[in-house]
Amino acid sequence: MTDALMSLRALVEKAPDANVLREMIGFAAERLMELEVGALTGAPYGENSTDRLAQRIGYCDRDWETPAGVVEPRIPRLRKGCYFPGFLEPRRLAEKALTAVIQEAYARTGLPA
């Protein structure tokens, strides 16, 4: 799997239209988030509804590492409740850093595995 991802990344980086693929991924991700948030709030963006459960209060920017490169989707924020897209991994970088610290500490103790 890693070889396939590396091959895709190498192909994308060499292609003259590498930005097009990242833009397409970003567009699809933002469209998916808009549909999910529309279902959570009870109304699509910009529509008034008596069935509305929550209001949007803006967006949160986040970097998302994909095989095609870094995509920066705008994640909708809600006034009541919370929303985080399922295709993004929350706290991924913090977990990687914590894992690295634990591995380093274990390696320095010299205990057998």
N, CA, C and O of each residue as an XYZ file, in Angstrom:
452
protein
N       0.824     -1.191      0.000
C       0.000      0.000      0.000
C       0.861      1.245      0.000
O       0.567      2.207     -0.709
N       1.935      1.235      0.799
C       2.810      2.393      0.866
C       3.446      2.663     -0.483
O       3.594      3.818     -0.882
N       3.826      1.597     -1.193
C       4.425      1.771     -2.521
C       3.436      2.419     -3.479
O       3.813      3.270     -4.285
N       2.182      2.021     -3.393
C       1.160      2.601     -4.267
C       0.974      4.081     -3.962
O       0.836      4.893     -4.877
N       0.969      4.439     -2.665
C       0.819      5.839     -2.293
C       2.025      6.654     -2.747
O       1.882      7.782     -3.218
N       3.214      6.072     -2.599
C       4.412      6.779     -3.024
C       4.416      6.949     -4.539
O       4.843      7.988     -5.043
N       3.949      5.948     -5.264
C       3.889      6.039     -6.719
C       2.898      7.122     -7.134
O       3.171      7.894     -8.053
N       1.757      7.183     -6.464
C       0.767      8.204     -6.782
C       1.326      9.590     -6.490
O       1.164     10.510     -7.292
N       1.986      9.741     -5.340
C       2.562     11.038     -4.987
C       3.618     11.453     -6.008
O       3.645     12.608     -6.434
N       4.493     10.521     -6.408
C       5.528     10.836     -7.389
C       4.903     11.231     -8.717
O       5.363     12.177     -9.358
N       3.867     10.524     -9.139
C       3.188     10.837    -10.383
C       2.546     12.214    -10.329
O       2.652     12.992    -11.277
N       1.878     12.514     -9.217
C       1.198     13.798     -9.072
C       2.205     14.941     -9.058
O       1.980     15.977     -9.685
N       3.318     14.759     -8.344
C       4.313     15.821     -8.252
C       4.989     16.084     -9.598
O       5.398     17.213     -9.869
N       5.110     15.066    -10.437
C       5.745     15.234    -11.745
C       4.785     15.814    -12.772
O       5.214     16.431    -13.747
N       3.505     15.622    -12.561
C       2.514     16.079    -13.532
C       2.427     17.602    -13.524
O       2.533     18.217    -12.463
N       2.236     18.219    -14.683
C       2.142     19.680    -14.729
C       0.868     20.207    -14.066
O       0.821     21.365    -13.653
N      -0.152     19.375    -13.963
C      -1.419     19.805    -13.376
C      -1.625     19.220    -11.988
O      -2.735     18.805    -11.657
N      -0.574     19.177    -11.165
C      -0.669     18.596     -9.831
C      -1.673     19.351     -8.971
O      -2.342     18.751     -8.130
N      -1.784     20.648     -9.171
C      -2.724     21.441     -8.378
C      -4.171     21.097     -8.699
O      -5.045     21.228     -7.842
N      -4.428     20.665     -9.908
C      -5.802     20.329    -10.303
C      -6.334     19.185     -9.452
O      -7.477     19.239     -8.999
N      -5.535     18.157     -9.227
C      -5.968     17.016     -8.426
C      -6.237     17.442     -6.987
O      -7.240     17.038     -6.399
N      -5.351     18.254     -6.417
C      -5.566     18.746     -5.044
C      -6.827     19.594     -4.960
O      -7.584     19.489     -3.994
N      -7.057     20.430     -5.962
C      -8.270     21.256     -5.971
C      -9.521     20.400     -6.085
O     -10.538     20.701     -5.460
N      -9.457     19.338     -6.875
C     -10.610     18.441     -7.009
C     -10.896     17.732     -5.694
O     -12.055     17.593     -5.304
N      -9.852     17.283     -5.010
C     -10.032     16.626     -3.710
C     -10.622     17.610     -2.717
O     -11.539     17.267     -1.971
N     -10.100     18.836     -2.701
C     -10.609     19.858     -1.791
C     -12.068     20.187     -2.066
O     -12.860     20.327     -1.133
N     -12.432     20.310     -3.342
C     -13.816     20.601     -3.701
C     -14.743     19.480     -3.254
O     -15.798     19.736     -2.673
N     -14.350     18.233     -3.524
C     -15.185     17.093     -3.137
C     -15.325     17.008     -1.618
O     -16.408     16.711     -1.114
N     -14.244     17.266     -0.887
C     -14.292     17.218      0.577
C     -15.215     18.300      1.127
O     -16.017     18.036      2.023
N     -15.105     19.523      0.592
C     -15.958     20.605      1.071
C     -17.418     20.352      0.729
O     -18.299     20.664      1.530
N     -17.688     19.798     -0.437
C     -19.076     19.478     -0.821
C     -19.647     18.407      0.099
O     -20.798     18.507      0.523
N     -18.860     17.390      0.411
C     -19.296     16.339      1.320
C     -19.591     16.910      2.711
O     -20.590     16.552      3.334
N     -18.718     17.797      3.191
C     -18.939     18.414      4.507
C     -20.204     19.266      4.506
O     -20.956     19.257      5.481
N     -20.445     20.000      3.424
C     -21.653     20.825      3.347
C     -22.915     19.963      3.414
O     -23.895     20.334      4.060
N     -22.880     18.811      2.740
C     -24.034     17.914      2.782
C     -24.243     17.336      4.183
O     -25.375     17.248      4.658
N     -23.146     16.942      4.845
C     -23.246     16.397      6.194
C     -23.758     17.445      7.179
O     -24.615     17.152      8.013
N     -23.235     18.664      7.081
C     -23.665     19.724      7.993
C     -25.105     20.124      7.698
O     -25.854     20.446      8.621
N     -25.502     20.110      6.446
C     -26.892     20.387      6.100
C     -27.833     19.388      6.759
O     -28.910     19.760      7.226
N     -27.432     18.125      6.797
C     -28.247     17.102      7.462
C     -28.259     17.304      8.973
O     -29.285     17.090      9.618
N     -27.121     17.716      9.543
C     -27.058     17.948     10.995
C     -27.871     19.160     11.429
O     -28.511     19.141     12.481
N     -27.847     20.210     10.621
C     -28.541     21.440     11.005
C     -30.016     21.432     10.610
O     -30.797     22.214     11.151
N     -30.401     20.584      9.702
C     -31.788     20.511      9.279
C     -32.108     21.400      8.097
O     -33.258     21.448      7.662
N     -31.122     22.106      7.566
C     -31.340     22.966      6.397
C     -30.016     23.178      5.671
O     -28.974     23.311      6.313
N     -30.046     23.212      4.345
C     -28.810     23.489      3.601
C     -28.335     24.921      3.833
O     -29.071     25.754      4.362
N     -27.105     25.194      3.433
C     -26.503     26.515      3.598
C     -27.340     27.580      2.893
O     -27.727     27.412      1.736
N     -27.607     28.654      3.585
C     -28.308     29.792      3.001
C     -29.819     29.676      2.970
O     -30.483     30.603      2.506
N     -30.392     28.582      3.441
C     -31.843     28.425      3.434
C     -32.401     28.560      4.837
O     -31.826     28.057      5.802
N     -33.534     29.248      4.936
C     -34.232     29.345      6.219
C     -35.213     28.188      6.325
O     -35.845     27.801      5.342
N     -35.332     27.646      7.523
C     -36.229     26.529      7.731
C     -36.698     26.524      9.177
O     -35.935     26.839     10.090
N     -37.950     26.168      9.374
C     -38.473     26.060     10.741
C     -37.956     24.792     11.415
O     -38.034     24.655     12.636
N     -37.432     23.875     10.623
C     -36.891     22.624     11.159
C     -35.401     22.718     11.498
O     -34.784     21.719     11.869
N     -34.825     23.911     11.372
C     -33.382     24.073     11.617
C     -33.054     23.751     13.070
O     -33.733     24.207     13.990
N     -31.999     22.957     13.261
C     -31.573     22.539     14.591
C     -30.396     23.353     15.118
O     -30.223     23.475     16.330
N     -29.593     23.907     14.226
C     -28.420     24.682     14.630
C     -28.048     25.644     13.508
O     -28.443     25.461     12.356
N     -27.277     26.674     13.867
C     -26.802     27.636     12.887
C     -25.294     27.463     12.699
O     -24.580     27.014     13.596
N     -24.842     27.830     11.520
C     -23.409     27.828     11.235
C     -22.817     29.139     11.741
O     -23.471     30.182     11.730
N     -21.567     29.061     12.184
C     -20.920     30.288     12.661
C     -19.564     30.503     12.004
O     -18.698     31.173     12.568
N     -19.380     29.957     10.854
C     -18.130     30.167     10.137
C     -17.433     28.864      9.805
O     -18.047     27.798      9.747
N     -16.148     28.979      9.591
C     -15.360     27.832      9.170
C     -14.050     27.770      9.948
O     -13.571     28.775     10.473
N     -13.494     26.586     10.008
C     -12.193     26.353     10.634
C     -11.297     25.746      9.548
O     -11.671     24.765      8.905
N     -10.129     26.326      9.353
C      -9.198     25.798      8.352
C      -8.333     24.710      8.969
O      -7.938     24.794     10.132
N      -8.046     23.686      8.170
C      -7.218     22.591      8.645
C      -6.456     21.997      7.477
O      -7.000     21.855      6.381
N      -5.206     21.653      7.706
C      -4.420     20.994      6.672
C      -4.731     19.502      6.688
O      -4.812     18.885      7.750
N      -4.904     18.936      5.511
C      -5.213     17.515      5.370
C      -4.191     16.926      4.403
O      -4.146     17.299      3.230
N      -3.376     16.010      4.901
C      -2.353     15.387      4.072
C      -2.968     14.241      3.274
O      -3.511     13.294      3.843
N      -2.877     14.338      1.968
C      -3.392     13.310      1.072
C      -2.237     12.816      0.203
O      -1.184     13.453      0.170
N      -2.410     11.698     -0.500
C      -1.364     11.250     -1.420
C      -1.068     12.271     -2.520
O       0.014     12.255     -3.106
N      -2.020     13.152     -2.799
C      -1.827     14.169     -3.833
C      -1.173     15.432     -3.285
O      -0.874     16.352     -4.047
N      -0.949     15.488     -1.996
C      -0.370     16.672     -1.362
C      -1.296     17.208     -0.279
O      -2.312     16.594      0.048
N      -0.935     18.345      0.264
C      -1.715     18.931      1.358
C      -2.907     19.695      0.790
O      -2.758     20.550     -0.082
N      -4.093     19.366      1.303
C      -5.339     20.029      0.934
C      -5.795     20.807      2.158
O      -5.635     20.342      3.286
N      -6.359     21.986      1.942
C      -6.790     22.827      3.052
C      -8.313     23.021      3.031
O      -8.795     24.070      2.605
N      -9.070     22.015      3.488
C     -10.528     22.169      3.479
C     -10.993     23.119      4.579
O     -10.359     23.229      5.628
N     -12.095     23.795      4.327
C     -12.716     24.667      5.318
C     -13.806     23.859      6.011
O     -14.794     23.481      5.382
N     -13.632     23.593      7.308
C     -14.562     22.770      8.066
C     -15.624     23.667      8.680
O     -15.283     24.581      9.431
N     -16.917     23.437      8.384
C     -17.976     24.265      8.945
C     -18.056     24.139     10.469
O     -17.867     23.056     11.021
N     -18.335     25.255     11.136
C     -18.513     25.269     12.589
C     -19.979     25.535     12.888
O     -20.656     26.253     12.152
N     -20.456     24.950     13.971
C     -21.855     25.104     14.370
C     -21.955     25.841     15.700
O     -21.078     25.725     16.555
N     -23.038     26.603     15.863
C     -23.253     27.321     17.120
C     -23.574     26.342     18.248
O     -23.055     26.479     19.356
N     -24.421     25.363     17.973
C     -24.762     24.335     18.963
C     -24.238     22.996     18.473
O     -24.393     22.646     17.303
N     -23.624     22.261     19.366
C     -23.077     20.969     18.989
C     -21.747     21.136     18.294
O     -21.165     22.221     18.290
N     -21.272     20.060     17.709
C     -19.996     20.122     17.010
C     -20.067     19.247     15.769
O     -20.920     18.367     15.648
N     -19.153     19.513     14.861
C     -19.066     18.735     13.645
C     -17.598     18.541     13.313
O     -16.816     19.491     13.328
N     -17.234     17.312     13.015
C     -15.905     17.008     12.500
C     -16.084     15.935     11.444
O     -16.678     14.894     11.723
N     -15.581     16.164     10.234
C     -15.791     15.193      9.154
C     -15.131     13.853      9.447
O     -14.022     13.790      9.978
N     -15.822     12.804      9.095
C     -15.340     11.465      9.362
C     -14.114     11.076      8.567
O     -13.357     10.203      8.991
N     -13.896     11.715      7.403
C     -12.754     11.330      6.590
C     -11.442     11.963      7.067
O     -10.373     11.584      6.589
N     -11.505     12.915      7.994
C     -10.294     13.473      8.592
C     -10.037     12.786      9.916
O     -10.974     12.421     10.626
N      -8.782     12.609     10.245
C      -8.431     11.961     11.505
C      -8.157     13.039     12.554
O      -7.225     13.826     12.389
N      -8.948     13.090     13.628
C      -8.704     14.108     14.653
C      -7.410     13.836     15.412
O      -7.086     12.689     15.716
N      -6.694     14.877     15.705
C      -5.485     14.833     16.528
C      -4.445     13.847     15.997
O      -3.693     13.272     16.783
N      -4.388     13.644     14.713
C      -3.458     12.681     14.139
C      -2.004     13.068     14.409
O      -1.200     12.214     14.783
N      -1.660     14.336     14.226
C      -0.284     14.761     14.431
C       0.118     14.647     15.898
O       1.248     14.262     16.197
N      -0.794     14.977     16.820
C      -0.480     14.868     18.242
C      -0.251     13.410     18.629
O       0.644     13.113     19.420
N      -1.043     12.511     18.084
C      -0.873     11.092     18.382
C       0.452     10.574     17.830
O       1.119      9.768     18.479
N       0.838     11.027     16.646
C       2.121     10.612     16.082
C       3.276     11.093     16.965
O       4.228     10.353     17.210
N       3.182     12.340     17.440
C       4.243     12.886     18.288
C       4.325     12.122     19.604
O       5.421     11.810     20.070
N       3.187     11.820     20.203
C       3.170     11.079     21.458
C       3.745      9.680     21.260
O       4.504      9.199     22.101
N       3.398      9.035     20.177
C       3.937      7.701     19.878
C       5.453      7.762     19.720
O       6.166      6.886     20.211
N       5.941      8.785     19.043
C       7.382      8.928     18.856
C       8.103      9.130     20.190
O       9.186      8.583     20.398
N       7.511      9.911     21.092
C       8.119     10.144     22.409
C       8.170      8.847     23.208
O       9.179      8.549     23.848
N       7.092      8.081     23.173
C       7.048      6.815     23.907
C       8.064      5.840     23.337
O       8.752      5.158     24.097
N       8.173      5.759     22.015
C       9.147      4.863     21.396
C      10.570      5.261     21.769
O      11.403      4.400     22.054
N      10.850      6.556     21.769
C      12.189      7.035     22.119
C      12.516      6.712     23.566
O      13.623      6.266     23.866
N      11.561      6.934     24.469
C      11.781      6.642     25.883
C      12.017      5.147     26.092
O      12.891      4.766     26.871
N      11.266      4.316     25.421
C      11.431      2.876     25.538
C      12.787      2.430     25.004
O      13.451      1.583     25.602
N      13.186      3.000     23.888
C      14.468      2.644     23.288
C      15.641      3.024     24.194
O      16.656      2.327     24.229
N      15.499      4.115     24.913
C      16.591      4.569     25.785
C      16.683      3.751     27.084
O      17.736      3.732     27.722
N      15.614      3.088     27.474
C      15.663      2.291     28.692
C      16.474      1.020     28.503
O      17.017      0.483     29.469
N      16.563      0.533     27.276
C      17.340     -0.658     26.983
C      16.657     -1.955     27.410
O      17.309     -2.996     27.487
N      15.364     -1.909     27.685
C      14.614     -3.110     28.062
C      14.414     -3.987     26.841
O      14.259     -3.475     25.732
N      14.413     -5.300     27.023
C      14.163     -6.179     25.857
C      12.699     -6.071     25.416
O      11.804     -5.817     26.222
N      12.490     -6.269     24.142
C      11.143     -6.129     23.587
C      10.271     -7.280     23.899
O       9.108     -7.301     23.496
